Amino acid sequence: MSPSTPTSHPEGTAGGSTTSRRRRRGPRTWLAALPLLAFTGLCFGIPLGAIAFGAVTRTDPSTGATQLTGEHLARSLQGPYLGSLIGSVQLSALTALIGGVLGVLIAQAVVTSRSQALRSAALTASGVLANFGGVPLAFAFIATVGISGVVTQLADLTGFGWNLYSFTGLTVVYLYFLIPLMVLVIAPALDGLRPQWREAAQNNGATGRQFWRHVGLPVLAPSLLGGFVLLFGTAFAAHATAAALVGGSVPLVTLKIADALSGNVLTGQENVALALGLDMILIAGLVMAVYLPLQRRSARWLR
């Protein structure tokens, strides 16, 4: 073959065909996603727009004229409203942290167990308990560890300073459904840890602690953070359980929103409730902004 004879490049041909296929599939992919985008716009975009519009506008009751104002947002970040936001963030962060740690330990025990029956039972129970909340959960705890609860009377929990209707009591109640939720979230990620990684670490003289420090935890970090975000959001948005259990004794933003909408304390505070809702959305968005880049980074490791 002479030097001037052109040679074929399979790699280039394959790369070109792959690129052309991607270009051809682009519009089809967007067309396939249109129902999802339409659903998202209807179910999330319209309510979000209504909340944002109500939070930054004020309607004159006499004339019906609407004008922009920052009064509602400013009021939502003052006084008891600000205290409720701080209380919700504190409660959500604490329960998400404790629930995340305990959930990971339980999930690791379940994943490494050789008993398939134990694994199935634990995951099934977690699926049931993670969705058990609201008024039924509050009533169950009141009947069990409330002031006149069965366990409270038998173990004399009040003598130890136990109070279900407090920040600590609400934390325990939230952990009841947050721990199983973390088990469900983190179990697939723990299954994704390849045994070859541990064997390679052991062959190189690494201990179990060193494996988790340098391999296991870095790979699982985005999944752990994702579980924390999910638990934080679940606790942050919970309302029925707290309303039935503590009422207004523990300042929470969801309870303040309900009071403002119903006019239990003051009338005409509906726009302040919308401003509080917008504050909640912004806090959740900030938390998600931290999680998403890390999740994309670790996705290639757990494939």
Contacts in CASP RR format, 6 or more apart in sequence:
PFRMAT RR
TARGET T0000
AUTHOR 0000-0000-0000
METHOD contacts of the structure
MODEL  1
MSPSTPTSHPEGTAGGSTTSRRRRRGPRTWLAALPLLAFTGLCFGIPLGA
IAFGAVTRTDPSTGATQLTGEHLARSLQGPYLGSLIGSVQLSALTALIGG
VLGVLIAQAVVTSRSQALRSAALTASGVLANFGGVPLAFAFIATVGISGV
VTQLADLTGFGWNLYSFTGLTVVYLYFLIPLMVLVIAPALDGLRPQWREA
AQNNGATGRQFWRHVGLPVLAPSLLGGFVLLFGTAFAAHATAAALVGGSV
PLVTLKIADALSGNVLTGQENVALALGLDMILIAGLVMAVYLPLQRRSAR
WLR
1 7 0 8 1.000
48 281 0 8 1.000
50 274 0 8 1.000
51 274 0 8 1.000
51 277 0 8 1.000
51 278 0 8 1.000
51 281 0 8 1.000
52 278 0 8 1.000
54 72 0 8 1.000
54 271 0 8 1.000
54 274 0 8 1.000
54 275 0 8 1.000
55 72 0 8 1.000
55 73 0 8 1.000
55 76 0 8 1.000
55 271 0 8 1.000
55 274 0 8 1.000
55 275 0 8 1.000
55 277 0 8 1.000
55 278 0 8 1.000
56 68 0 8 1.000
56 69 0 8 1.000
56 70 0 8 1.000
56 72 0 8 1.000
56 73 0 8 1.000
57 66 0 8 1.000
57 67 0 8 1.000
57 68 0 8 1.000
57 69 0 8 1.000
57 271 0 8 1.000
58 66 0 8 1.000
58 67 0 8 1.000
58 68 0 8 1.000
58 69 0 8 1.000
58 71 0 8 1.000
58 72 0 8 1.000
58 271 0 8 1.000
59 65 0 8 1.000
59 66 0 8 1.000
60 66 0 8 1.000
60 67 0 8 1.000
72 271 0 8 1.000
72 272 0 8 1.000
72 274 0 8 1.000
72 275 0 8 1.000
73 275 0 8 1.000
73 278 0 8 1.000
73 279 0 8 1.000
75 81 0 8 1.000
75 272 0 8 1.000
75 275 0 8 1.000
76 82 0 8 1.000
76 85 0 8 1.000
76 272 0 8 1.000
76 275 0 8 1.000
76 276 0 8 1.000
76 278 0 8 1.000
76 279 0 8 1.000
77 85 0 8 1.000
77 279 0 8 1.000
80 251 0 8 1.000
80 256 0 8 1.000
81 253 0 8 1.000
81 256 0 8 1.000
81 272 0 8 1.000
81 276 0 8 1.000
83 251 0 8 1.000
84 251 0 8 1.000
84 252 0 8 1.000
84 253 0 8 1.000
84 255 0 8 1.000
84 256 0 8 1.000
84 276 0 8 1.000
85 253 0 8 1.000
85 276 0 8 1.000
85 279 0 8 1.000
85 280 0 8 1.000
85 283 0 8 1.000
86 251 0 8 1.000
87 250 0 8 1.000
87 251 0 8 1.000
87 252 0 8 1.000
87 253 0 8 1.000
88 236 0 8 1.000
88 251 0 8 1.000
88 252 0 8 1.000
88 253 0 8 1.000
88 254 0 8 1.000
88 280 0 8 1.000
89 236 0 8 1.000
89 283 0 8 1.000
91 167 0 8 1.000
91 170 0 8 1.000
91 171 0 8 1.000
91 174 0 8 1.000
91 235 0 8 1.000
91 250 0 8 1.000
91 252 0 8 1.000
92 231 0 8 1.000
92 232 0 8 1.000
92 233 0 8 1.000
92 235 0 8 1.000
92 236 0 8 1.000
93 232 0 8 1.000
94 171 0 8 1.000
95 171 0 8 1.000
95 174 0 8 1.000
95 175 0 8 1.000
95 178 0 8 1.000
95 231 0 8 1.000
95 235 0 8 1.000
96 178 0 8 1.000
96 227 0 8 1.000
96 228 0 8 1.000
96 229 0 8 1.000
96 231 0 8 1.000
96 232 0 8 1.000
96 233 0 8 1.000
96 235 0 8 1.000
97 228 0 8 1.000
98 171 0 8 1.000
98 175 0 8 1.000
99 175 0 8 1.000
99 178 0 8 1.000
99 179 0 8 1.000
99 182 0 8 1.000
99 231 0 8 1.000
100 178 0 8 1.000
100 179 0 8 1.000
100 182 0 8 1.000
100 186 0 8 1.000
100 224 0 8 1.000
100 227 0 8 1.000
100 228 0 8 1.000
100 231 0 8 1.000
102 175 0 8 1.000
102 179 0 8 1.000
102 182 0 8 1.000
103 179 0 8 1.000
103 180 0 8 1.000
103 182 0 8 1.000
103 183 0 8 1.000
103 186 0 8 1.000
104 182 0 8 1.000
104 186 0 8 1.000
104 224 0 8 1.000
106 122 0 8 1.000
106 179 0 8 1.000
106 183 0 8 1.000
107 182 0 8 1.000
107 183 0 8 1.000
107 186 0 8 1.000
107 187 0 8 1.000
107 190 0 8 1.000
108 190 0 8 1.000
110 118 0 8 1.000
110 119 0 8 1.000
110 122 0 8 1.000
110 123 0 8 1.000
110 183 0 8 1.000
110 187 0 8 1.000
111 119 0 8 1.000
111 187 0 8 1.000
111 190 0 8 1.000
111 191 0 8 1.000
113 119 0 8 1.000
122 183 0 8 1.000
123 183 0 8 1.000
123 184 0 8 1.000
123 187 0 8 1.000
125 180 0 8 1.000
126 180 0 8 1.000
126 181 0 8 1.000
126 183 0 8 1.000
126 184 0 8 1.000
127 180 0 8 1.000
127 184 0 8 1.000
128 180 0 8 1.000
129 176 0 8 1.000
129 177 0 8 1.000
129 180 0 8 1.000
130 177 0 8 1.000
130 180 0 8 1.000
130 181 0 8 1.000
130 184 0 8 1.000
131 177 0 8 1.000
132 176 0 8 1.000
132 177 0 8 1.000
133 177 0 8 1.000
133 240 0 8 1.000
133 241 0 8 1.000
134 238 0 8 1.000
134 240 0 8 1.000
134 241 0 8 1.000
134 244 0 8 1.000
135 240 0 8 1.000
135 241 0 8 1.000
135 244 0 8 1.000
137 173 0 8 1.000
137 176 0 8 1.000
137 177 0 8 1.000
137 241 0 8 1.000
138 173 0 8 1.000
138 240 0 8 1.000
138 241 0 8 1.000
138 244 0 8 1.000
138 245 0 8 1.000
139 244 0 8 1.000
141 164 0 8 1.000
141 172 0 8 1.000
141 173 0 8 1.000
141 176 0 8 1.000
141 245 0 8 1.000
142 149 0 8 1.000
142 164 0 8 1.000
142 245 0 8 1.000
143 149 0 8 1.000
143 150 0 8 1.000
144 150 0 8 1.000
144 151 0 8 1.000
144 152 0 8 1.000
145 151 0 8 1.000
145 152 0 8 1.000
145 157 0 8 1.000
145 162 0 8 1.000
145 164 0 8 1.000
146 152 0 8 1.000
146 164 0 8 1.000
146 165 0 8 1.000
147 158 0 8 1.000
147 164 0 8 1.000
147 165 0 8 1.000
151 157 0 8 1.000
152 158 0 8 1.000
152 162 0 8 1.000
152 164 0 8 1.000
162 169 0 8 1.000
163 169 0 8 1.000
164 172 0 8 1.000
164 173 0 8 1.000
164 245 0 8 1.000
165 245 0 8 1.000
165 246 0 8 1.000
165 249 0 8 1.000
166 246 0 8 1.000
166 249 0 8 1.000
166 250 0 8 1.000
167 250 0 8 1.000
170 242 0 8 1.000
170 245 0 8 1.000
170 246 0 8 1.000
170 250 0 8 1.000
173 241 0 8 1.000
173 245 0 8 1.000
174 235 0 8 1.000
174 238 0 8 1.000
174 241 0 8 1.000
177 234 0 8 1.000
178 231 0 8 1.000
178 234 0 8 1.000
178 235 0 8 1.000
181 230 0 8 1.000
181 231 0 8 1.000
181 234 0 8 1.000
182 227 0 8 1.000
182 230 0 8 1.000
182 231 0 8 1.000
185 223 0 8 1.000
185 226 0 8 1.000
185 227 0 8 1.000
185 230 0 8 1.000
186 220 0 8 1.000
186 223 0 8 1.000
186 224 0 8 1.000
186 227 0 8 1.000
189 220 0 8 1.000
189 223 0 8 1.000
189 224 0 8 1.000
189 302 0 8 1.000
190 220 0 8 1.000
192 302 0 8 1.000
193 216 0 8 1.000
193 219 0 8 1.000
193 220 0 8 1.000
197 211 0 8 1.000
197 215 0 8 1.000
197 216 0 8 1.000
198 208 0 8 1.000
198 211 0 8 1.000
198 215 0 8 1.000
201 208 0 8 1.000
201 210 0 8 1.000
201 211 0 8 1.000
201 214 0 8 1.000
201 215 0 8 1.000
202 208 0 8 1.000
202 211 0 8 1.000
206 214 0 8 1.000
217 224 0 8 1.000
219 298 0 8 1.000
219 301 0 8 1.000
219 302 0 8 1.000
220 298 0 8 1.000
221 294 0 8 1.000
221 298 0 8 1.000
222 291 0 8 1.000
222 294 0 8 1.000
222 295 0 8 1.000
222 297 0 8 1.000
222 298 0 8 1.000
222 299 0 8 1.000
223 295 0 8 1.000
223 298 0 8 1.000
223 302 0 8 1.000
225 290 0 8 1.000
225 291 0 8 1.000
225 294 0 8 1.000
225 295 0 8 1.000
226 291 0 8 1.000
226 295 0 8 1.000
229 287 0 8 1.000
229 288 0 8 1.000
229 290 0 8 1.000
229 291 0 8 1.000
232 287 0 8 1.000
233 284 0 8 1.000
233 287 0 8 1.000
236 253 0 8 1.000
236 280 0 8 1.000
236 283 0 8 1.000
236 284 0 8 1.000
237 254 0 8 1.000
237 280 0 8 1.000
238 254 0 8 1.000
239 254 0 8 1.000
239 255 0 8 1.000
239 258 0 8 1.000
242 250 0 8 1.000
242 252 0 8 1.000
242 254 0 8 1.000
242 255 0 8 1.000
243 254 0 8 1.000
243 255 0 8 1.000
243 258 0 8 1.000
247 255 0 8 1.000
248 255 0 8 1.000
253 276 0 8 1.000
253 277 0 8 1.000
253 279 0 8 1.000
253 280 0 8 1.000
256 273 0 8 1.000
256 276 0 8 1.000
257 273 0 8 1.000
257 276 0 8 1.000
257 277 0 8 1.000
258 264 0 8 1.000
259 265 0 8 1.000
260 266 0 8 1.000
260 269 0 8 1.000
260 270 0 8 1.000
260 272 0 8 1.000
260 273 0 8 1.000
260 276 0 8 1.000
261 269 0 8 1.000
261 270 0 8 1.000
261 273 0 8 1.000
263 269 0 8 1.000
END
